[in-house]
Amino acid sequence: MNREKLARAQSSKSLRQRSFDDGRDVDVLLASGLAQTTRKRSNDALMARAYSDASSAAALVKPLANVVRVMCQRERWRIRGQRDGERLASAALLMWREPNCPACGGRKFERLGQMLSDIPCATCEGSGQRPMPTAVDVALERPVDDATLAKYIKHLLSRLEHGGQAHLERVRDRMR
């Protein structure tokens, strides 16, 4: 069970089952529905869907902002207010859903028309990954240094990854 299989099943045009082997999308959707019985689990299911669905990702901003609020209380994160929490959550979601560098498309080298040059991409410095946003990019009201902001975003990225994987594991268990 993986993200692509769940995304394909959720965007399937026809769920009509013609034969025993043909109903795999129905099985995946039923298992996904059964796996999200509590509120925490429904947020995990939302995380699994948000990776491939933009509307689910937009719906995930508020729950992720609540995670930021809890972390502000528990670990003394220096984020002030709901708006800053939502901005930080949106930045983490963008990093999670689109990890490739926007300038080079993850190819690590600058583009020259339809070809790639031998010069490493200046935006990602040749890594192919989206650079970590700065406090100016996120537009936080309270100043936070870039190293602390990177730590916050990495924590949110791990929460997103873990939540989506937890849901997929519950779906896999339900399908057995």
C-alpha positions in Angstrom: 0.0 0.0 0.0 1.4 3.4 -1.0 0.4 7.0 -1.6 0.0 6.5 -5.3 -2.3 3.6 -5.0 -4.5 5.5 -2.5 -4.5 8.6 -4.7 -5.5 6.5 -7.8 -8.3 4.8 -5.9 -9.6 8.2 -4.6 -9.7 9.7 -8.0 -11.1 6.6 -9.8 -13.9 7.4 -12.3 -15.7 4.1 -11.8 -15.8 2.0 -8.7 -18.0 -0.6 -10.3 -16.6 -4.1 -9.7 -16.7 -6.3 -12.8 -14.8 -9.3 -11.4 -13.1 -10.4 -8.2 -9.7 -8.9 -9.3 -11.2 -5.7 -10.5 -12.4 -4.3 -7.2 -9.1 -3.2 -5.8 -10.0 0.5 -5.8 -13.1 -0.2 -3.8 -11.1 -2.3 -1.3 -8.6 0.5 -0.8 -11.3 3.1 -0.3 -13.2 1.0 2.1 -10.1 0.2 4.1 -9.1 3.9 4.1 -12.6 4.8 5.5 -12.4 2.2 8.2 -8.9 3.3 9.2 -10.0 6.9 10.0 -12.4 6.2 12.8 -11.2 8.8 15.3 -10.4 12.5 14.9 -6.6 12.0 15.2 -6.8 9.2 12.6 -8.9 11.4 10.3 -6.1 14.0 10.4 -3.7 11.2 9.5 -5.9 10.3 6.6 -6.0 13.9 5.5 -2.2 13.9 5.6 -2.2 10.9 3.3 -4.6 12.5 0.9 -2.9 15.9 1.0 0.2 14.7 -0.7 -1.6 14.3 -4.0 -4.7 16.5 -3.6 -4.5 20.3 -3.4 -7.9 20.7 -1.7 -6.9 18.3 1.0 -3.7 20.1 1.5 -5.6 23.4 1.9 -7.8 21.7 4.5 -4.7 20.5 6.3 -3.4 24.0 7.1 -5.7 24.6 10.2 -4.9 21.2 11.8 -1.2 21.7 11.2 -1.5 25.2 12.6 -3.0 23.6 15.8 0.1 21.4 16.0 2.2 24.6 15.8 0.1 26.1 18.6 0.7 23.0 20.8 4.4 23.0 20.1 4.5 26.7 21.0 3.1 25.8 24.4 5.0 22.6 25.0 8.4 23.4 23.5 8.3 27.2 23.7 8.4 27.8 20.0 8.7 31.4 19.2 5.7 31.7 16.9 3.0 34.2 17.8 -0.7 34.0 16.9 -2.8 31.8 14.7 -1.8 33.7 11.5 1.9 32.9 12.0 1.0 29.3 12.8 -0.9 29.1 9.5 2.0 30.7 7.6 4.4 28.2 9.1 2.1 25.3 8.3 1.6 26.5 4.7 5.4 26.7 4.3 5.9 23.2 5.6 3.1 21.9 3.4 4.7 23.5 0.3 8.0 21.9 1.2 6.3 18.5 1.8 4.2 18.5 -1.4 6.7 20.0 -3.7 10.2 19.1 -2.5 12.0 19.8 -5.8 13.7 23.0 -6.5 11.4 25.4 -8.4 14.2 26.8 -10.5 15.7 23.6 -11.9 12.8 21.2 -11.3 15.0 18.9 -9.2 17.5 18.4 -12.0 20.4 20.1 -10.1 21.6 22.1 -13.0 20.5 25.4 -14.6 18.3 25.2 -17.7 19.3 26.6 -21.0 16.0 26.4 -23.0 15.3 22.7 -23.3 18.8 21.6 -22.3 20.6 21.6 -19.0 23.9 23.4 -18.5 26.9 22.1 -16.6 26.5 24.9 -14.1 24.9 23.9 -10.7 21.5 25.5 -10.0 22.0 28.7 -8.0 18.7 28.4 -6.1 19.3 24.9 -4.6 23.1 25.0 -4.9 23.0 21.8 -7.0 21.0 19.7 -4.5 17.8 19.5 -6.5 15.7 20.1 -3.3 13.6 23.2 -2.6 15.6 25.5 -0.4 14.4 25.9 3.2 12.3 29.1 3.4 13.6 32.0 5.5 11.7 34.0 8.0 11.2 36.7 5.3 9.7 34.1 2.9 7.3 32.9 5.5 6.5 36.5 6.6 6.3 35.9 10.3 5.2 38.8 12.5 7.7 37.9 15.3 11.4 37.7 14.2 12.8 34.1 14.2 16.3 33.3 13.0 16.6 31.0 10.0 18.1 28.0 11.9 15.2 28.0 14.4 12.7 28.3 11.6 14.4 25.4 9.7 14.1 23.3 12.9 10.4 24.1 13.2 9.7 23.2 9.5 11.7 20.0 9.8 9.6 19.0 12.8 6.4 19.7 10.9 7.7 17.8 7.8 8.3 14.7 10.0 4.8 15.0 11.5 3.3 15.1 8.0 5.3 12.1 6.8 4.6 10.1 9.9 0.9 10.9 9.8 0.5 9.9 6.2 2.5 6.7 6.8 0.5 5.8 9.9 -2.7 6.0 7.9 -1.3 3.9 5.0 -0.2 1.3 7.5 -3.7 1.2 9.1 -5.2 0.9 5.6 -2.8 -2.0 4.8 -3.8 -3.7 8.1 -7.5 -3.3 7.2 -7.0 -4.9 3.8 -5.6 -8.1 5.2 
